[in-house]
Amino acid sequence: QSVAGIDTDNEKVGFKRIIIAPKPAAGLTSVKAHYPSINGLIGSAWETNGVNITLTVDIPVNTKAVIDLTFLKSAAVHNVGSGRYVYTGELAQHF
């Protein structure tokens, strides 16, 4: 839930909508996590050089997600459906 950022949305039960809100931290260069939900495998993986980061998110079928990118210099929050999403950007805080 923390570093990879996979969590449920309390307003939508049964993993119908999930929240992806990774928290990159100093000392870590990459994280890869999966969760086997009732709708399929949820994935969150990121890799950083301390300045830039690439986040890859997998959302299973029949599922919606909120992807929180507020850790980026160009912060954003995206509402998405099932699929694979890749985001690359500069970290708001370098480490």
N, CA, C and O atoms as a MOPAC input file, in Angstrom:
PM7 MOZYME 1SCF
protein

 N      0.80800 1    -1.19700 1     0.00000 1
 C      0.00000 1     0.00000 1     0.00000 1
 C      0.84700 1     1.25500 1     0.00000 1
 O      0.45100 1     2.26700 1    -0.57900 1
 N      1.95100 1     1.21200 1     0.60700 1
 C      2.72900 1     2.42600 1     0.82300 1
 C      3.62500 1     2.76600 1    -0.36300 1
 O      3.30200 1     3.66100 1    -1.14400 1
 N      4.72200 1     2.07800 1    -0.50200 1
 C      5.71400 1     2.44100 1    -1.51600 1
 C      5.19800 1     2.20100 1    -2.93000 1
 O      5.40400 1     3.03900 1    -3.80800 1
 N      4.53000 1     1.07300 1    -3.16700 1
 C      3.96700 1     0.79600 1    -4.49300 1
 C      2.65600 1     1.53300 1    -4.70600 1
 O      2.30500 1     1.86300 1    -5.83800 1
 N      1.92600 1     1.79400 1    -3.61900 1
 C      0.74100 1     2.63700 1    -3.67900 1
 C     -0.55000 1     1.97900 1    -4.11000 1
 O     -1.46000 1     2.68600 1    -4.54200 1
 N     -0.68400 1     0.65800 1    -4.01700 1
 C     -1.92500 1    -0.01500 1    -4.39800 1
 C     -2.87900 1     0.00200 1    -3.20400 1
 O     -2.53300 1    -0.45600 1    -2.11500 1
 N     -4.09400 1     0.54100 1    -3.42300 1
 C     -5.06400 1     0.61000 1    -2.33600 1
 C     -6.47300 1     0.53700 1    -2.90500 1
 O     -6.67800 1     0.75500 1    -4.09900 1
 N     -7.43300 1     0.23300 1    -2.05800 1
 C     -8.83100 1     0.21500 1    -2.47200 1
 C     -9.43400 1     1.60100 1    -2.29500 1
 O     -8.94700 1     2.41600 1    -1.51100 1
 N    -10.49700 1     1.84700 1    -3.03800 1
 C    -11.26600 1     3.07600 1    -2.86500 1
 C    -12.44100 1     2.72300 1    -1.96500 1
 O    -13.28200 1     1.90900 1    -2.34900 1
 N    -12.51900 1     3.30500 1    -0.79800 1
 C    -13.55700 1     2.96700 1     0.17400 1
 C    -14.97200 1     3.23700 1    -0.32900 1
 O    -15.93400 1     2.70700 1     0.22700 1
 N    -15.11300 1     4.05400 1    -1.37200 1
 C    -16.43900 1     4.35900 1    -1.90900 1
 C    -16.93400 1     3.29200 1    -2.87300 1
 O    -18.12800 1     3.24100 1    -3.16900 1
 N    -16.04000 1     2.43600 1    -3.37100 1
 C    -16.41600 1     1.39500 1    -4.32900 1
 C    -15.90000 1     0.05500 1    -3.81200 1
 O    -14.70100 1    -0.21500 1    -3.87800 1
 N    -16.78800 1    -0.77500 1    -3.30600 1
 C    -16.37900 1    -2.05700 1    -2.73300 1
 C    -16.02200 1    -3.07100 1    -3.81700 1
 O    -16.39200 1    -2.91100 1    -4.98000 1
 N    -15.30100 1    -4.11100 1    -3.42000 1
 C    -14.98200 1    -5.20100 1    -4.33600 1
 C    -14.00300 1    -4.84600 1    -5.43300 1
 O    -14.05200 1    -5.43200 1    -6.51500 1
 N    -13.12500 1    -3.90800 1    -5.18400 1
 C    -12.09900 1    -3.51400 1    -6.15600 1
 C    -12.69100 1    -3.04500 1    -7.48000 1
 O    -12.07600 1    -3.24000 1    -8.52800 1
 N    -13.86000 1    -2.43800 1    -7.45300 1
 C    -14.42300 1    -1.84900 1    -8.67300 1
 C    -13.66800 1    -0.57800 1    -9.05000 1
 O    -13.58300 1    -0.22600 1   -10.22600 1
 N    -13.12100 1     0.10800 1    -8.04800 1
 C    -12.25100 1     1.25300 1    -8.29600 1
 C    -11.11100 1     1.18700 1    -7.27800 1
 O    -11.32500 1     0.99700 1    -6.08100 1
 N     -9.90100 1     1.35000 1    -7.79600 1
 C     -8.72900 1     1.28300 1    -6.92600 1
 C     -7.96100 1     2.59100 1    -7.00000 1
 O     -8.15500 1     3.40200 1    -7.90500 1
 N     -7.09900 1     2.76800 1    -6.04000 1
 C     -6.25500 1     3.96200 1    -6.00100 1
 C     -4.80500 1     3.52000 1    -6.12000 1
 O     -4.35000 1     2.63500 1    -5.39500 1
 N     -4.09200 1     4.14300 1    -7.03600 1
 C     -2.65300 1     3.92000 1    -7.18800 1
 C     -1.98500 1     5.23400 1    -6.81800 1
 O     -2.09000 1     6.22400 1    -7.54300 1
 N     -1.29600 1     5.23300 1    -5.68000 1
 C     -0.63800 1     6.45200 1    -5.18800 1
 C      0.73600 1     6.09100 1    -4.62800 1
 O      0.92100 1     6.06300 1    -3.41100 1
 N      1.70800 1     5.81400 1    -5.51100 1
 C      3.03600 1     5.42200 1    -5.03700 1
 C      3.72100 1     6.53600 1    -4.25400 1
 O      3.44200 1     7.72200 1    -4.43300 1
 N      4.61700 1     6.11300 1    -3.39100 1
 C      5.37900 1     7.06500 1    -2.58300 1
 C      6.86600 1     6.75300 1    -2.72200 1
 O      7.43700 1     6.05600 1    -1.88400 1
 N      7.49700 1     7.27100 1    -3.78800 1
 C      8.94300 1     7.05800 1    -3.94600 1
 C      9.70000 1     7.59300 1    -2.73900 1
 O      9.34800 1     8.63000 1    -2.17700 1
 N     10.73500 1     6.87500 1    -2.35200 1
 C     11.48500 1     7.26000 1    -1.15500 1
 C     12.98400 1     7.17400 1    -1.41300 1
 O     13.44400 1     6.38000 1    -2.23400 1
 N     13.73200 1     8.00400 1    -0.69900 1
 C     15.19500 1     7.99400 1    -0.79800 1
 C     15.71300 1     6.60400 1    -0.44600 1
 O     15.20000 1     5.95300 1     0.46500 1
 N     16.71500 1     6.16200 1    -1.16400 1
 C     17.31300 1     4.86100 1    -0.90400 1
 C     16.72500 1     3.74300 1    -1.74400 1
 O     17.29400 1     2.65300 1    -1.79800 1
 N     15.60000 1     3.98500 1    -2.39900 1
 C     14.99500 1     2.98200 1    -3.28000 1
 C     15.11100 1     3.44300 1    -4.72300 1
 O     14.82100 1     4.59700 1    -5.03800 1
 N     15.53400 1     2.54600 1    -5.59300 1
 C     15.62100 1     2.88700 1    -7.01300 1
 C     14.51100 1     2.23200 1    -7.82500 1
 O     14.23900 1     2.65500 1    -8.94800 1
 N     13.86000 1     1.19500 1    -7.26900 1
 C     12.75900 1     0.56500 1    -7.98700 1
 C     11.87100 1    -0.21500 1    -7.02800 1
 O     12.30800 1    -0.67900 1    -5.97500 1
 N     10.62100 1    -0.34300 1    -7.42600 1
 C      9.63000 1    -1.11600 1    -6.68200 1
 C      8.72300 1    -1.78400 1    -7.69400 1
 O      8.38400 1    -1.19600 1    -8.72100 1
 N      8.32600 1    -3.03200 1    -7.39700 1
 C      7.38700 1    -3.75100 1    -8.24900 1
 C      6.45800 1    -4.53000 1    -7.33900 1
 O      6.91700 1    -5.33300 1    -6.52700 1
 N      5.13500 1    -4.30000 1    -7.46600 1
 C      4.16900 1    -4.98300 1    -6.61600 1
 C      2.93300 1    -5.34800 1    -7.42800 1
 O      2.56200 1    -4.65900 1    -8.37800 1
 N      2.30700 1    -6.45000 1    -7.02500 1
 C      1.06400 1    -6.90700 1    -7.64700 1
 C      0.09700 1    -7.32000 1    -6.55700 1
 O      0.49900 1    -7.74200 1    -5.47300 1
 N     -1.19700 1    -7.19000 1    -6.86400 1
 C     -2.22500 1    -7.65200 1    -5.94800 1
 C     -3.26300 1    -8.42300 1    -6.75400 1
 O     -3.80800 1    -7.89100 1    -7.72100 1
 N     -3.54700 1    -9.67600 1    -6.37000 1
 C     -4.53500 1   -10.48100 1    -7.10200 1
 C     -5.96500 1   -10.15200 1    -6.65500 1
 O     -6.49200 1   -10.79900 1    -5.75000 1
 N     -6.58800 1    -9.16200 1    -7.27500 1
 C     -7.95600 1    -8.76500 1    -6.91600 1
 C     -8.95500 1    -9.73100 1    -7.54000 1
 O     -8.58300 1   -10.58700 1    -8.34200 1
 N    -10.20500 1    -9.59100 1    -7.17200 1
 C    -11.26200 1   -10.44000 1    -7.70500 1
 C    -11.41800 1   -10.26300 1    -9.22400 1
 O    -11.88800 1   -11.17200 1    -9.90700 1
 N    -11.02000 1    -9.08800 1    -9.75400 1
 C    -11.14100 1    -8.81200 1   -11.19000 1
 C     -9.87600 1    -9.12600 1   -11.98400 1
 O     -9.88800 1    -9.05500 1   -13.21300 1
 N     -8.80200 1    -9.46700 1   -11.30800 1
 C     -7.53700 1    -9.74400 1   -11.99000 1
 C     -6.37800 1    -9.08300 1   -11.26600 1
 O     -6.54200 1    -8.49800 1   -10.19500 1
 N     -5.22000 1    -9.18500 1   -11.86400 1
 C     -3.99200 1    -8.70800 1   -11.23900 1
 C     -3.84400 1    -7.18800 1   -11.37600 1
 O     -3.90000 1    -6.64500 1   -12.47900 1
 N     -3.65600 1    -6.51700 1   -10.24100 1
 C     -3.36600 1    -5.08500 1   -10.20200 1
 C     -1.85600 1    -4.95800 1   -10.06600 1
 O     -1.25700 1    -5.63800 1    -9.23300 1
 N     -1.23300 1    -4.10700 1   -10.86000 1
 C      0.21300 1    -3.94800 1   -10.79800 1
 C      0.64000 1    -2.50100 1   -10.68600 1
 O      0.02500 1    -1.60700 1   -11.26600 1
 N      1.70100 1    -2.28600 1    -9.93100 1
 C      2.30800 1    -0.96200 1    -9.80300 1
 C      3.81300 1    -1.15900 1    -9.70700 1
 O      4.30200 1    -1.85900 1    -8.82000 1
 N      4.54200 1    -0.53600 1   -10.62400 1
 C      6.00300 1    -0.65000 1   -10.62000 1
 C      6.59400 1     0.69500 1   -10.99400 1
 O      6.09100 1     1.38400 1   -11.88100 1
 N      7.67400 1     1.06300 1   -10.30300 1
 C      8.35800 1     2.29400 1   -10.67400 1
 C      9.85700 1     2.11500 1   -10.56900 1
 O     10.36500 1     1.27700 1    -9.82400 1
 N     10.55300 1     2.94800 1   -11.35400 1
 C     12.01800 1     2.94800 1   -11.36000 1
 C     12.47700 1     4.39800 1   -11.44600 1
 O     11.94900 1     5.18300 1   -12.23400 1
 N     13.47300 1     4.74600 1   -10.61800 1
 C     13.94500 1     6.12200 1   -10.59500 1
 C     15.46700 1     6.19300 1   -10.50800 1
 O     16.12200 1     5.27400 1   -10.01700 1
 N     16.00700 1     7.29900 1   -10.99400 1
 C     17.43300 1     7.58800 1   -10.82100 1
 C     17.62000 1     8.67900 1    -9.76700 1
 O     18.71500 1     9.21700 1    -9.60900 1
 N     16.54000 1     9.00000 1    -9.04700 1
 C     16.58300 1    10.04100 1    -8.02300 1
 C     16.12100 1    11.39300 1    -8.52100 1
 O     15.83300 1    12.28600 1    -7.72400 1
 N     16.04600 1    11.55200 1    -9.84600 1
 C     15.58600 1    12.80600 1   -10.44700 1
 C     14.32600 1    12.55000 1   -11.28100 1
 O     13.32200 1    13.24500 1   -11.12800 1
 N     14.39000 1    11.55100 1   -12.16000 1
 C     13.26900 1    11.18100 1   -13.01200 1
 C     12.72700 1     9.82200 1   -12.59100 1
 O     13.43500 1     9.02300 1   -11.97700 1
 N     11.46100 1     9.56700 1   -12.92700 1
 C     10.83000 1     8.31500 1   -12.54200 1
 C      9.93500 1     7.83100 1   -13.67100 1
 O      9.34800 1     8.63400 1   -14.39600 1
 N      9.83400 1     6.51700 1   -13.81700 1
 C      8.88500 1     5.89600 1   -14.72500 1
 C      7.98900 1     4.98100 1   -13.90200 1
 O      8.46900 1     4.10500 1   -13.18300 1
 N      6.68300 1     5.19600 1   -14.01600 1
 C      5.68400 1     4.40900 1   -13.30900 1
 C      4.88200 1     3.61900 1   -14.33000 1
 O      4.40500 1     4.17800 1   -15.31800 1
 N      4.73100 1     2.31400 1   -14.09300 1
 C      3.90500 1     1.45400 1   -14.93100 1
 C      2.79800 1     0.87700 1   -14.06300 1
 O      3.06100 1     0.29700 1   -13.01000 1
 N      1.55800 1     1.03900 1   -14.51200 1
 C      0.40000 1     0.59700 1   -13.75000 1
 C     -0.43800 1    -0.33300 1   -14.61600 1
 O     -0.69600 1    -0.03900 1   -15.78300 1
 N     -0.86400 1    -1.46200 1   -14.04000 1
 C     -1.76600 1    -2.39000 1   -14.72000 1
 C     -3.07900 1    -2.45300 1   -13.95700 1
 O     -3.10400 1    -2.74700 1   -12.76200 1
 N     -4.18700 1    -2.17000 1   -14.67100 1
 C     -5.52200 1    -2.17600 1   -14.08700 1
 C     -6.31200 1    -3.28900 1   -14.78200 1
 O     -6.41200 1    -3.30200 1   -16.00800 1
 N     -6.87800 1    -4.22600 1   -14.00200 1
 C     -7.59800 1    -5.34800 1   -14.60700 1
 C     -8.93900 1    -4.93500 1   -15.22800 1
 O     -9.41700 1    -3.81900 1   -15.02500 1
 N     -9.52800 1    -5.85900 1   -15.98600 1
 C    -10.82000 1    -5.61500 1   -16.64500 1
 C    -11.90100 1    -5.31000 1   -15.61400 1
 O    -11.81200 1    -5.71600 1   -14.45500 1
 N    -12.91500 1    -4.59100 1   -16.06000 1
 C    -14.05000 1    -4.22300 1   -15.21600 1
 C    -13.65000 1    -3.46200 1   -13.95600 1
 O    -14.31600 1    -3.55200 1   -12.92500 1
 N    -12.55700 1    -2.71400 1   -14.05100 1
 C    -12.05300 1    -1.96500 1   -12.90000 1
 C    -11.68000 1    -0.55100 1   -13.33600 1
 O    -11.16700 1    -0.34700 1   -14.43600 1
 N    -11.93600 1     0.39500 1   -12.48900 1
 C    -11.50900 1     1.78000 1   -12.71700 1
 C    -10.44800 1     2.11200 1   -11.67500 1
 O    -10.36700 1     1.47000 1   -10.62800 1
 N     -9.64400 1     3.11500 1   -11.97200 1
 C     -8.58100 1     3.48500 1   -11.03300 1
 C     -8.36300 1     4.98500 1   -11.02800 1
 O     -8.60900 1     5.68200 1   -12.01200 1
 N     -7.89600 1     5.45200 1    -9.88800 1
 C     -7.42000 1     6.81200 1    -9.73000 1
 C     -5.90900 1     6.69000 1    -9.58400 1
 O     -5.42300 1     6.05700 1    -8.64600 1
 N     -5.16600 1     7.29200 1   -10.50600 1
 C     -3.70600 1     7.24100 1   -10.44900 1
 C     -3.21500 1     8.61500 1    -9.99800 1
 O     -3.37400 1     9.61600 1   -10.69700 1
 N     -2.62200 1     8.63000 1    -8.82200 1
 C     -2.18200 1     9.86300 1    -8.17000 1
 C     -0.70200 1    10.08700 1    -8.47700 1
 O      0.16200 1     9.34200 1    -8.01400 1
 N     -0.43100 1    11.11700 1    -9.26100 1
 C      0.93700 1    11.44800 1    -9.66000 1
 C      1.40100 1    12.74200 1    -8.98900 1
 O      2.18200 1    13.49600 1    -9.57100 1
 N      0.93600 1    12.99400 1    -7.79800 1
 C      1.30000 1    14.24000 1    -7.11800 1
 C      2.75200 1    14.24800 1    -6.63600 1
 O      3.23400 1    15.26700 1    -6.14100 1
 N      3.44100 1    13.13300 1    -6.77700 1
 C      4.87400 1    13.07400 1    -6.44600 1
 C      5.73200 1    13.61300 1    -7.59100 1
 O      6.94600 1    13.75100 1    -7.43800 1
 N      5.11500 1    13.91900 1    -8.73800 1
 C      5.83900 1    14.47400 1    -9.88600 1
 C      5.87200 1    15.99600 1    -9.82400 1
 O      5.00400 1    16.62700 1    -9.22000 1
 N      6.87600 1    16.56500 1   -10.45000 1
 C      6.97500 1    18.02900 1   -10.54800 1
 C      5.74700 1    18.58800 1   -11.26700 1
 O      5.21400 1    19.63000 1   -10.88500 1
 N      5.31100 1    17.89000 1   -12.30200 1
 C      4.07100 1    18.26100 1   -13.00200 1
 C      2.94600 1    17.37000 1   -12.45900 1
 O      2.45700 1    16.47600 1   -13.15000 1
 N      2.55500 1    17.63100 1   -11.22600 1
 C      1.58700 1    16.80000 1   -10.50700 1
 C      0.25900 1    16.69500 1   -11.25400 1
 O     -0.19000 1    17.65000 1   -11.88800 1
 N     -0.36400 1    15.50900 1   -11.16800 1
 C     -1.65500 1    15.27600 1   -11.79900 1
 C     -2.32000 1    14.07300 1   -11.13900 1
 O     -1.66800 1    13.25900 1   -10.48600 1
 N     -3.62400 1    13.98300 1   -11.32600 1
 C     -4.38500 1    12.81700 1   -10.90400 1
 C     -5.21900 1    12.39300 1   -12.10500 1
 O     -5.92500 1    13.20800 1   -12.69900 1
 N     -5.13200 1    11.09500 1   -12.46500 1
 C     -5.83700 1    10.57800 1   -13.64500 1
 C     -6.87200 1     9.54200 1   -13.22600 1
 O     -6.60500 1     8.68700 1   -12.38100 1
 N     -8.05200 1     9.62800 1   -13.82500 1
 C     -9.08700 1     8.60800 1   -13.67400 1
 C     -9.05700 1     7.75900 1   -14.93600 1
 O     -9.24100 1     8.27000 1   -16.04100 1
 N     -8.82300 1     6.44800 1   -14.76800 1
 C     -8.63200 1     5.58000 1   -15.92400 1
 C     -9.46400 1     4.30400 1   -15.78900 1
 O     -9.96700 1     3.97800 1   -14.71300 1
 N     -9.59300 1     3.60000 1   -16.90000 1
 C    -10.23500 1     2.29100 1   -16.92200 1
 C     -9.17900 1     1.20900 1   -16.98100 1
 O     -8.00800 1     1.46200 1   -16.69900 1
 N     -9.58400 1     0.01600 1   -17.34100 1
 C     -8.64400 1    -1.10100 1   -17.38700 1
 C     -7.59800 1    -0.88300 1   -18.47900 1
 O     -7.85600 1    -0.22800 1   -19.48800 1
 N     -6.40700 1    -1.45100 1   -18.25000 1
 C     -5.32700 1    -1.33300 1   -19.22300 1
 C     -3.99000 1    -1.11400 1   -18.54000 1
 O     -3.88000 1    -1.14800 1   -17.31500 1
 N     -2.97900 1    -0.88700 1   -19.36600 1
 C     -1.63000 1    -0.58700 1   -18.87100 1
 C     -1.33700 1     0.87700 1   -19.14500 1
 O     -1.59700 1     1.39000 1   -20.23400 1
 N     -0.78800 1     1.54000 1   -18.13300 1
 C     -0.46900 1     2.96100 1   -18.22900 1
 C      0.97400 1     3.16900 1   -17.81000 1
 O      1.42600 1     2.60700 1   -16.81200 1
 N      1.70100 1     3.98400 1   -18.57800 1
 C      3.09600 1     4.28200 1   -18.27500 1
 C      3.25000 1     5.79600 1   -18.21600 1
 O      2.88000 1     6.51300 1   -19.14600 1
 N      3.80500 1     6.26400 1   -17.10100 1
 C      4.02500 1     7.69500 1   -16.88300 1
 C      5.50300 1     7.91100 1   -16.59700 1
 O      6.11400 1     7.16000 1   -15.83700 1
 N      6.07300 1     8.94400 1   -17.21200 1
 C      7.46500 1     9.30500 1   -16.96500 1
 C      7.51800 1    10.79800 1   -16.67800 1
 O      6.86300 1    11.60000 1   -17.34300 1
 N      8.31600 1    11.15600 1   -15.66800 1
 C      8.41800 1    12.56500 1   -15.33700 1
 C      9.48800 1    12.82300 1   -14.30100 1
 O     10.14000 1    11.90600 1   -13.80200 1
 N      9.65000 1    14.11200 1   -13.98800 1
 C     10.63700 1    14.53300 1   -12.98700 1
 C      9.98100 1    14.52100 1   -11.61000 1
 O      8.85700 1    14.99400 1   -11.43700 1
 N     10.69800 1    13.97700 1   -10.64200 1
 C     10.20300 1    13.94800 1    -9.26900 1
 C     10.11100 1    15.36000 1    -8.70000 1
 O     10.97400 1    16.19400 1    -8.97300 1
 N      9.08500 1    15.63100 1    -7.92100 1
 C      8.94700 1    16.93300 1    -7.27400 1
 C     10.07000 1    17.15300 1    -6.26000 1
 O     10.55000 1    18.27100 1    -6.06800 1
 N     10.47200 1    16.06100 1    -5.62200 1
 C     11.57200 1    16.11800 1    -4.66000 1
 C     12.64000 1    15.12500 1    -5.08400 1
 O     12.39100 1    13.92000 1    -5.11000 1
 N     13.81700 1    15.61200 1    -5.41500 1
 C     14.91700 1    14.73900 1    -5.84600 1
 C     15.57600 1    14.10300 1    -4.63100 1
 O     15.65100 1    14.70100 1    -3.55700 1
 N     16.05700 1    12.85900 1    -4.82700 1
 C     16.81800 1    12.21200 1    -3.74800 1
 C     17.95700 1    11.40900 1    -4.29800 1
 O     18.70400 1    10.79600 1    -3.53600 1

